[in-house]
Amino acid sequence: MNNSEKRSLGEEFKNWVQTLAIILAGLWGAYVFIYQEFWIPKSAPTSLTLDVSLRKAGKTNYDNKHSQAAIELSIIAKNTTKYPIGLLPGIFMIHGIEFTVAGSDEDTFDKKLESELVIPYSGKYRNRHFMEKSRTEVSIGSPFSDTVLKPGETIKRVFLTTIPADKYDALKASIIIPRCREGTSLESCEEKKERFEWDYNKEKYFPELFFLNGEERKLIEKDHYESYRIRMAISEVMLSLWE
């Protein structure tokens, strides 16, 4: 084999190596693109933060007889991830609460400290000197009209309602924003939102989410979130009306 043939084979081998390197680089680039643009968004956890506040916003007299207190509810939702979040229909509710003096038998409170300090995961608490007397629905509505929250996007709504100035001792606002779980496409989330609806449990003073499947209407308990591929952002705040 002469030198020219050796050079020809060497150049051909070099060209094959370069071609293979280009192909491998292209495959690697495609892998990185698919991984970052498709796989990571599907597997990355979605995170929705809620910032909720209640505040007094003044008083007014409509007919010089019935004084009304204005109440402002502010709801801020933020997508803290790099990926869009599909929002499902949410709900907010404000209750007016009246308190009464607790019974004079303080031994009952002390006995509970020894026998049943707290009820685990109930979210309930006891007071020595007062207890809840009644709870009344004051306002209810849909927090947002948005169906998608873009990466880093923040949305805010402010609601105004009025109550009789001296009727309640406190107000409690409950806000629930369901969202599609990670791995759910926005198209699939858009189709899913039509199959959820809210109802109100009067005994629990709390809204409940139902899933519609044809004529079947099924209550979604907390243990069912995974099977329906949803997550919940929930916030509850209270405002004292005592002067």
C-alpha positions in Angstrom: 0.0 0.0 0.0 1.5 3.3 -1.1 1.5 6.5 0.9 -1.4 8.1 -1.1 -3.6 5.1 -0.3 -2.7 5.2 3.4 -3.5 8.9 3.4 -6.8 8.2 1.7 -7.8 5.6 4.2 -6.7 7.8 7.1 -8.8 10.7 5.7 -11.7 8.4 5.2 -11.4 7.1 8.8 -11.1 10.7 10.0 -14.2 11.7 8.1 -16.2 8.7 9.6 -15.0 9.7 13.1 -16.1 13.3 12.5 -19.5 12.2 11.1 -20.0 9.9 14.1 -19.1 12.7 16.5 -21.6 15.0 14.8 -24.3 12.3 15.0 -23.6 11.6 18.6 -23.6 15.3 19.4 -27.0 15.7 17.6 -28.4 12.7 19.5 -27.1 14.2 22.8 -28.6 17.6 22.0 -32.0 16.0 21.1 -31.9 14.0 24.4 -31.1 17.2 26.4 -33.9 19.1 24.7 -36.5 16.4 25.2 -35.3 15.9 28.8 -35.5 19.6 29.7 -38.6 20.5 27.7 -40.8 17.5 28.1 -39.5 15.0 30.8 -38.6 17.5 33.5 -41.9 19.5 33.3 -43.9 16.3 33.5 -42.0 15.0 36.6 -41.2 18.3 38.3 -43.5 19.1 41.3 -45.8 22.1 40.9 -45.9 24.7 43.6 -48.6 27.2 44.2 -48.3 29.6 47.1 -51.3 31.5 48.5 -51.2 34.8 50.4 -54.6 35.6 52.0 -55.7 38.5 54.2 -58.8 39.9 55.7 -59.1 43.5 56.9 -61.6 46.1 58.0 -62.2 48.6 55.3 -64.4 51.2 57.0 -68.1 51.7 58.1 -71.1 53.1 56.4 -74.8 53.9 57.3 -77.2 53.2 54.6 -80.3 54.7 56.3 -78.8 56.2 59.5 -80.1 53.2 61.4 -78.2 50.1 60.2 -74.4 50.6 60.4 -72.5 48.3 58.0 -68.8 47.4 58.3 -66.9 46.9 55.0 -64.5 43.9 54.8 -61.8 43.4 52.3 -60.6 39.9 51.3 -57.3 39.8 49.3 -56.1 36.6 47.6 -52.7 36.3 45.9 -51.6 33.2 44.1 -48.1 32.7 42.8 -46.5 30.0 40.6 -43.0 29.5 42.2 -41.8 27.0 39.6 -40.4 27.3 36.1 -43.3 25.4 34.6 -47.0 26.4 33.9 -49.6 25.2 36.4 -53.1 24.2 35.3 -55.7 25.7 37.7 -59.0 23.9 38.4 -62.1 25.7 39.6 -61.5 27.2 43.1 -63.7 28.6 45.8 -63.6 31.1 48.7 -66.0 31.5 51.6 -66.3 33.9 54.4 -68.1 33.1 57.7 -69.2 35.4 60.4 -68.6 33.9 63.9 -70.2 34.8 67.2 -68.6 33.7 70.5 -70.1 33.2 73.9 -68.6 32.9 77.4 -67.6 29.3 78.1 -69.2 27.4 81.0 -68.1 28.3 84.5 -66.8 24.8 85.2 -63.1 25.3 84.5 -62.4 21.8 85.8 -63.7 20.5 82.5 -61.1 22.4 80.6 -58.3 21.2 83.0 -59.5 17.6 82.7 -59.3 17.7 78.9 -55.7 18.8 79.3 -55.0 15.5 81.0 -57.3 13.2 79.1 -57.4 14.6 75.6 -54.9 17.3 75.0 -55.7 17.8 71.3 -57.5 15.8 68.6 -54.7 14.9 66.1 -55.1 16.4 62.6 -58.5 18.0 63.4 -57.4 21.6 63.2 -59.6 22.3 66.2 -58.7 24.1 69.4 -60.2 24.8 72.8 -60.5 28.0 74.9 -60.9 28.3 78.6 -63.0 31.5 78.6 -65.0 31.5 75.4 -66.4 29.2 72.8 -68.1 29.5 69.4 -71.8 30.1 69.5 -72.8 30.3 65.9 -71.3 30.5 62.4 -73.1 32.2 59.4 -72.2 32.3 55.7 -71.3 35.9 54.7 -69.8 35.6 51.2 -68.9 32.9 48.7 -67.4 33.0 45.3 -64.8 32.0 42.7 -61.3 33.3 43.5 -59.9 33.5 39.9 -61.0 33.4 36.3 -57.5 32.2 35.2 -57.1 28.6 34.1 -53.3 28.6 33.8 -50.6 30.3 35.9 -47.4 30.8 34.0 -43.9 30.3 35.5 -43.2 33.0 38.1 -46.7 34.6 37.5 -48.6 36.2 40.3 -52.4 36.9 40.2 -54.3 38.9 42.8 -58.0 39.5 43.5 -59.6 41.7 46.1 -63.2 41.2 47.1 -65.3 43.6 49.1 -68.3 42.7 51.3 -70.3 44.3 54.1 -71.7 42.9 57.3 -73.8 44.4 60.1 -71.3 46.4 62.2 -72.1 44.8 65.6 -73.3 41.3 64.6 -70.2 39.2 64.6 -67.2 38.8 66.8 -64.8 37.5 64.1 -64.7 36.5 60.4 -63.1 33.4 58.9 -62.1 33.1 55.3 -61.4 29.8 53.7 -59.8 29.6 50.2 -59.2 26.4 48.2 -57.4 26.4 44.8 -57.2 22.9 43.2 -54.6 22.4 40.5 -53.5 19.6 38.2 -50.8 17.4 39.5 -47.3 17.4 37.9 -47.2 15.2 34.7 -50.6 16.5 33.6 -50.6 18.4 30.3 -52.4 21.7 30.1 -54.7 20.2 27.5 -55.7 17.4 29.7 -56.2 19.8 32.6 -58.4 22.0 30.5 -60.6 19.0 29.7 -60.7 17.9 33.4 -61.9 21.3 34.8 -65.4 20.8 33.3 -65.8 17.7 35.4 -65.3 19.3 38.8 -67.9 21.2 40.8 -68.3 22.5 44.3 -71.1 21.9 46.9 -71.5 23.1 50.4 -71.6 20.9 53.5 -73.8 22.9 56.0 -73.0 20.6 58.9 -69.2 21.1 58.5 -69.5 24.7 57.3 -67.1 23.8 54.5 -67.2 23.5 50.7 -66.7 20.0 49.1 -65.4 19.2 45.7 -67.2 16.6 43.5 -66.1 14.8 40.3 -68.7 14.3 37.6 -68.6 11.1 35.6 -71.7 11.0 33.4 -74.6 10.9 35.8 -72.3 9.8 38.7 -71.3 12.5 41.1 -68.5 11.5 43.5 -67.1 13.4 46.5 -63.4 13.8 46.4 -61.8 13.1 49.7 -58.2 14.0 50.6 -57.1 10.4 50.1 -58.5 10.6 46.5 -56.3 13.5 45.3 -53.7 11.2 43.8 -56.1 9.1 41.8 -57.6 12.2 40.3 -54.1 13.7 39.7 -54.8 16.9 41.5 -53.2 19.0 44.3 -54.9 21.5 46.7 -53.7 24.8 47.9 -55.7 25.7 51.0 -55.5 28.8 53.2 -57.7 29.9 56.2 -57.4 33.2 58.0 -59.4 34.9 60.8 -60.1 38.5 61.6 -61.1 39.7 65.0 -63.9 42.4 65.0 -63.6 43.3 68.6 -62.7 46.9 69.2 
